[in-house]
Amino acid sequence: MNALPFVIAAYAAAAIGIGGVLAWSWLSMRRAEKAADALRGERR
């Protein structure tokens, strides 16, 4: 039995998961920066 399809699927799942976490953290960072700017009264 060839394990290559499972290895490819595992790498694809990991890449999708990492991409999702990166997108989520980036959006959270943007939201937090916007809230911090609003508290300081700054505008960009």
Phi and psi restraints in degrees (range 20) as a CNS / XPLOR table:
assign (resid 1 and name C) (resid 2 and name N)
       (resid 2 and name CA) (resid 2 and name C) 1.0 -90.0 20.0 2
assign (resid 2 and name N) (resid 2 and name CA)
       (resid 2 and name C) (resid 3 and name N) 1.0 126.3 20.0 2
assign (resid 2 and name C) (resid 3 and name N)
       (resid 3 and name CA) (resid 3 and name C) 1.0 -89.6 20.0 2
assign (resid 3 and name N) (resid 3 and name CA)
       (resid 3 and name C) (resid 4 and name N) 1.0 -2.5 20.0 2
assign (resid 3 and name C) (resid 4 and name N)
       (resid 4 and name CA) (resid 4 and name C) 1.0 -57.2 20.0 2
assign (resid 4 and name N) (resid 4 and name CA)
       (resid 4 and name C) (resid 5 and name N) 1.0 -43.9 20.0 2
assign (resid 4 and name C) (resid 5 and name N)
       (resid 5 and name CA) (resid 5 and name C) 1.0 -60.2 20.0 2
assign (resid 5 and name N) (resid 5 and name CA)
       (resid 5 and name C) (resid 6 and name N) 1.0 -36.4 20.0 2
assign (resid 5 and name C) (resid 6 and name N)
       (resid 6 and name CA) (resid 6 and name C) 1.0 -69.5 20.0 2
assign (resid 6 and name N) (resid 6 and name CA)
       (resid 6 and name C) (resid 7 and name N) 1.0 -37.9 20.0 2
assign (resid 6 and name C) (resid 7 and name N)
       (resid 7 and name CA) (resid 7 and name C) 1.0 -65.2 20.0 2
assign (resid 7 and name N) (resid 7 and name CA)
       (resid 7 and name C) (resid 8 and name N) 1.0 -43.6 20.0 2
assign (resid 7 and name C) (resid 8 and name N)
       (resid 8 and name CA) (resid 8 and name C) 1.0 -62.9 20.0 2
assign (resid 8 and name N) (resid 8 and name CA)
       (resid 8 and name C) (resid 9 and name N) 1.0 -42.8 20.0 2
assign (resid 8 and name C) (resid 9 and name N)
       (resid 9 and name CA) (resid 9 and name C) 1.0 -63.7 20.0 2
assign (resid 9 and name N) (resid 9 and name CA)
       (resid 9 and name C) (resid 10 and name N) 1.0 -39.1 20.0 2
assign (resid 9 and name C) (resid 10 and name N)
       (resid 10 and name CA) (resid 10 and name C) 1.0 -65.8 20.0 2
assign (resid 10 and name N) (resid 10 and name CA)
       (resid 10 and name C) (resid 11 and name N) 1.0 -43.1 20.0 2
assign (resid 10 and name C) (resid 11 and name N)
       (resid 11 and name CA) (resid 11 and name C) 1.0 -64.8 20.0 2
assign (resid 11 and name N) (resid 11 and name CA)
       (resid 11 and name C) (resid 12 and name N) 1.0 -39.6 20.0 2
assign (resid 11 and name C) (resid 12 and name N)
       (resid 12 and name CA) (resid 12 and name C) 1.0 -65.0 20.0 2
assign (resid 12 and name N) (resid 12 and name CA)
       (resid 12 and name C) (resid 13 and name N) 1.0 -43.6 20.0 2
assign (resid 12 and name C) (resid 13 and name N)
       (resid 13 and name CA) (resid 13 and name C) 1.0 -63.5 20.0 2
assign (resid 13 and name N) (resid 13 and name CA)
       (resid 13 and name C) (resid 14 and name N) 1.0 -40.7 20.0 2
assign (resid 13 and name C) (resid 14 and name N)
       (resid 14 and name CA) (resid 14 and name C) 1.0 -65.1 20.0 2
assign (resid 14 and name N) (resid 14 and name CA)
       (resid 14 and name C) (resid 15 and name N) 1.0 -43.0 20.0 2
assign (resid 14 and name C) (resid 15 and name N)
       (resid 15 and name CA) (resid 15 and name C) 1.0 -63.6 20.0 2
assign (resid 15 and name N) (resid 15 and name CA)
       (resid 15 and name C) (resid 16 and name N) 1.0 -41.1 20.0 2
assign (resid 15 and name C) (resid 16 and name N)
       (resid 16 and name CA) (resid 16 and name C) 1.0 -66.0 20.0 2
assign (resid 16 and name N) (resid 16 and name CA)
       (resid 16 and name C) (resid 17 and name N) 1.0 -42.0 20.0 2
assign (resid 16 and name C) (resid 17 and name N)
       (resid 17 and name CA) (resid 17 and name C) 1.0 -63.9 20.0 2
assign (resid 17 and name N) (resid 17 and name CA)
       (resid 17 and name C) (resid 18 and name N) 1.0 -44.2 20.0 2
assign (resid 17 and name C) (resid 18 and name N)
       (resid 18 and name CA) (resid 18 and name C) 1.0 -64.2 20.0 2
assign (resid 18 and name N) (resid 18 and name CA)
       (resid 18 and name C) (resid 19 and name N) 1.0 -42.4 20.0 2
assign (resid 18 and name C) (resid 19 and name N)
       (resid 19 and name CA) (resid 19 and name C) 1.0 -62.2 20.0 2
assign (resid 19 and name N) (resid 19 and name CA)
       (resid 19 and name C) (resid 20 and name N) 1.0 -39.3 20.0 2
assign (resid 19 and name C) (resid 20 and name N)
       (resid 20 and name CA) (resid 20 and name C) 1.0 -65.0 20.0 2
assign (resid 20 and name N) (resid 20 and name CA)
       (resid 20 and name C) (resid 21 and name N) 1.0 -43.2 20.0 2
assign (resid 20 and name C) (resid 21 and name N)
       (resid 21 and name CA) (resid 21 and name C) 1.0 -65.6 20.0 2
assign (resid 21 and name N) (resid 21 and name CA)
       (resid 21 and name C) (resid 22 and name N) 1.0 -40.3 20.0 2
assign (resid 21 and name C) (resid 22 and name N)
       (resid 22 and name CA) (resid 22 and name C) 1.0 -62.7 20.0 2
assign (resid 22 and name N) (resid 22 and name CA)
       (resid 22 and name C) (resid 23 and name N) 1.0 -44.6 20.0 2
assign (resid 22 and name C) (resid 23 and name N)
       (resid 23 and name CA) (resid 23 and name C) 1.0 -64.0 20.0 2
assign (resid 23 and name N) (resid 23 and name CA)
       (resid 23 and name C) (resid 24 and name N) 1.0 -42.8 20.0 2
assign (resid 23 and name C) (resid 24 and name N)
       (resid 24 and name CA) (resid 24 and name C) 1.0 -63.0 20.0 2
assign (resid 24 and name N) (resid 24 and name CA)
       (resid 24 and name C) (resid 25 and name N) 1.0 -44.9 20.0 2
assign (resid 24 and name C) (resid 25 and name N)
       (resid 25 and name CA) (resid 25 and name C) 1.0 -69.1 20.0 2
assign (resid 25 and name N) (resid 25 and name CA)
       (resid 25 and name C) (resid 26 and name N) 1.0 -36.6 20.0 2
assign (resid 25 and name C) (resid 26 and name N)
       (resid 26 and name CA) (resid 26 and name C) 1.0 -64.9 20.0 2
assign (resid 26 and name N) (resid 26 and name CA)
       (resid 26 and name C) (resid 27 and name N) 1.0 -43.8 20.0 2
assign (resid 26 and name C) (resid 27 and name N)
       (resid 27 and name CA) (resid 27 and name C) 1.0 -65.9 20.0 2
assign (resid 27 and name N) (resid 27 and name CA)
       (resid 27 and name C) (resid 28 and name N) 1.0 -38.5 20.0 2
assign (resid 27 and name C) (resid 28 and name N)
       (resid 28 and name CA) (resid 28 and name C) 1.0 -63.9 20.0 2
assign (resid 28 and name N) (resid 28 and name CA)
       (resid 28 and name C) (resid 29 and name N) 1.0 -40.1 20.0 2
assign (resid 28 and name C) (resid 29 and name N)
       (resid 29 and name CA) (resid 29 and name C) 1.0 -63.5 20.0 2
assign (resid 29 and name N) (resid 29 and name CA)
       (resid 29 and name C) (resid 30 and name N) 1.0 -44.5 20.0 2
assign (resid 29 and name C) (resid 30 and name N)
       (resid 30 and name CA) (resid 30 and name C) 1.0 -61.0 20.0 2
assign (resid 30 and name N) (resid 30 and name CA)
       (resid 30 and name C) (resid 31 and name N) 1.0 -42.4 20.0 2
assign (resid 30 and name C) (resid 31 and name N)
       (resid 31 and name CA) (resid 31 and name C) 1.0 -64.0 20.0 2
assign (resid 31 and name N) (resid 31 and name CA)
       (resid 31 and name C) (resid 32 and name N) 1.0 -42.0 20.0 2
assign (resid 31 and name C) (resid 32 and name N)
       (resid 32 and name CA) (resid 32 and name C) 1.0 -67.7 20.0 2
assign (resid 32 and name N) (resid 32 and name CA)
       (resid 32 and name C) (resid 33 and name N) 1.0 -40.0 20.0 2
assign (resid 32 and name C) (resid 33 and name N)
       (resid 33 and name CA) (resid 33 and name C) 1.0 -63.9 20.0 2
assign (resid 33 and name N) (resid 33 and name CA)
       (resid 33 and name C) (resid 34 and name N) 1.0 -39.3 20.0 2
assign (resid 33 and name C) (resid 34 and name N)
       (resid 34 and name CA) (resid 34 and name C) 1.0 -65.4 20.0 2
assign (resid 34 and name N) (resid 34 and name CA)
       (resid 34 and name C) (resid 35 and name N) 1.0 -40.7 20.0 2
assign (resid 34 and name C) (resid 35 and name N)
       (resid 35 and name CA) (resid 35 and name C) 1.0 -66.9 20.0 2
assign (resid 35 and name N) (resid 35 and name CA)
       (resid 35 and name C) (resid 36 and name N) 1.0 -39.2 20.0 2
assign (resid 35 and name C) (resid 36 and name N)
       (resid 36 and name CA) (resid 36 and name C) 1.0 -66.1 20.0 2
assign (resid 36 and name N) (resid 36 and name CA)
       (resid 36 and name C) (resid 37 and name N) 1.0 -40.8 20.0 2
assign (resid 36 and name C) (resid 37 and name N)
       (resid 37 and name CA) (resid 37 and name C) 1.0 -64.1 20.0 2
assign (resid 37 and name N) (resid 37 and name CA)
       (resid 37 and name C) (resid 38 and name N) 1.0 -37.8 20.0 2
assign (resid 37 and name C) (resid 38 and name N)
       (resid 38 and name CA) (resid 38 and name C) 1.0 -66.1 20.0 2
assign (resid 38 and name N) (resid 38 and name CA)
       (resid 38 and name C) (resid 39 and name N) 1.0 -37.1 20.0 2
assign (resid 38 and name C) (resid 39 and name N)
       (resid 39 and name CA) (resid 39 and name C) 1.0 -66.3 20.0 2
assign (resid 39 and name N) (resid 39 and name CA)
       (resid 39 and name C) (resid 40 and name N) 1.0 -35.7 20.0 2
assign (resid 39 and name C) (resid 40 and name N)
       (resid 40 and name CA) (resid 40 and name C) 1.0 -84.3 20.0 2
assign (resid 40 and name N) (resid 40 and name CA)
       (resid 40 and name C) (resid 41 and name N) 1.0 -12.9 20.0 2
assign (resid 40 and name C) (resid 41 and name N)
       (resid 41 and name CA) (resid 41 and name C) 1.0 81.0 20.0 2
assign (resid 41 and name N) (resid 41 and name CA)
       (resid 41 and name C) (resid 42 and name N) 1.0 20.2 20.0 2
assign (resid 41 and name C) (resid 42 and name N)
       (resid 42 and name CA) (resid 42 and name C) 1.0 -93.9 20.0 2
assign (resid 42 and name N) (resid 42 and name CA)
       (resid 42 and name C) (resid 43 and name N) 1.0 152.9 20.0 2
assign (resid 42 and name C) (resid 43 and name N)
       (resid 43 and name CA) (resid 43 and name C) 1.0 -128.9 20.0 2
assign (resid 43 and name N) (resid 43 and name CA)
       (resid 43 and name C) (resid 44 and name N) 1.0 145.3 20.0 2
